[in-house]
Amino acid sequence: MDWTALRVSLWLGAGTLVILLPLGIWFGRFLAIRTFRGKLLVEALVTVPLVLPPTVLGFYLLVTFGARSPLGQAFQAVAGQALPFSFAGLLFASAIANIPFVVQPIQRGFEAIPANVRDAAACCGLTPWQRFLRIEVPLAWPSILTAAILTFAHTLGEFGVVLMVGGNLPGETRTLSVAIYDRMQAFDDRSAGVMAATLLAIAVATLTATTALSRRVSRQRG
Amino acid sequence: MSALRAWTVGLFAIVASTVAAPAQEAAQRAPRVAAAANLNFALTEIAKQFERSEGARVELVFGASGTLTRQIQDGAPFELFLAADEEFPNQLAAAGLTRDTGVVYAVGELVIFAPKGSPLTVDERLEGLERLLKSGKIGRFAIANPEVAPYGRAAEAVLRKHGLWETIRPNLVLGDSITQAAQFATTGNAVGGLVAYSLVLAPGFGNRGTYAVIPQADHPPLRQRMVLLKTAGPVAARFFAYVRSETAHAILRKHGFAVPQ
């Protein structure tokens, strides 16, 4: 069992959440309550990472931020290291790949809040912030949690982008899913098996959690 | 809502625990060494010896030479690169990414391999393969991708020399690296393959089948070159020298490489 790789994976999952959750809540809510011209296009763009092969994302990130591109050289001059093949680069790629997993459940959550509930809250003299924090977020909270759990789990399972953008650097970009591949290449099926079982257990636990969560909510809502 | 609250607390606990354990041990990180996949076992052993006798550590990352070259060009933080050929290190040298043109540290050998239970019989002239091809019961045959892996190019040369290349092409399954080709060749997905001698001798490989060493003259020499990159520090330079030591040479020979005089 490669504990360093597990830690990198957990870090990546947590970091992706820290970046995406606030953005997702803001943008999901925005999409839920506003209608505007071109909304369909925006929603499609949000969903694109869901159907895009990870190699497409990897390709564009490497071409844009690689050491041979002007943007990549500028980044390297400022940060002292290239964005690809670093944890930061991995985080960046992971945040993009996970946008639909965060935004979509949250959008559904806010959409499920009846408009008259918001109106009633406004009538009671609550400020927009109070309405948001005391009424909307608690009502949408199960969806937000679902989004968080799905994103975390999906990040742990990410492989293509990680290998392409991150390489396979121990302690930096070698996640558990890449470590399995690495061990397979070394004919070390035992370690690969242990790590595969770990990821399988996490995936099952995650999906059980989200299912339980949505059951509970539908029961509460009647 | 108490279960929900428990979930929330759990989620924050995960986030907090990982954020609290910063990944910044980077300060005294061991230099990263990019190495061709066929070195997986030999170099791991050399690095262990190096650590024991010199008290310094290097971090090994294995992959296809072409992939690693591409990563170095794109800014991957390696200090030393041990390739499975000469072309890729030369390419990096021409791009001004290396200290100098480096040295040849090993010469690889190719074997034809058949897993247990395969209808393929192996021999250095590939006669068994030719018979199997003619009988039409060939199935899949694994080699490394000639586009990115030097052992793939050597395999292509051998197949061409025996006039089998055109006929066998539809049956080829290409590994991204020689290790992946070996993976294909051993897991029963293929009747066999042309793989690196070093991999067949590898401990994890065990006795998964039979093999025959292909004569060196049948393919362009698999000279493997290593180069120090511009970013190389003192430890990487010491490891570079160590790979050329008698101890390292003995390990390389044991793993199916010839070493330059």
Interface residues (C-beta under 8 A of the other chain):
Chain A: R7 V8 L10 W11 G13 A14 G15 L17 V18 L62 G66 A67 R68 G72 Q76 Q81 A82 L83 P84 F85 S86 F87 W141 P142 L145 A148 I149 F152 G167 N168 L169 P170 G171 E172 D182 M184 Q185 A186 F187 D188 D189 A209 L213 R216
Chain B: A3 L4 W7 T8 L11 I14 V15 T18 V19 A21 A23 E25 A26 R29 R32 A37 N40 F41 E59 V61 F62 G63 Q71 Q73 D74 G75 A76 P77 S177 T179 Q180 Q183 A202 G204 F205
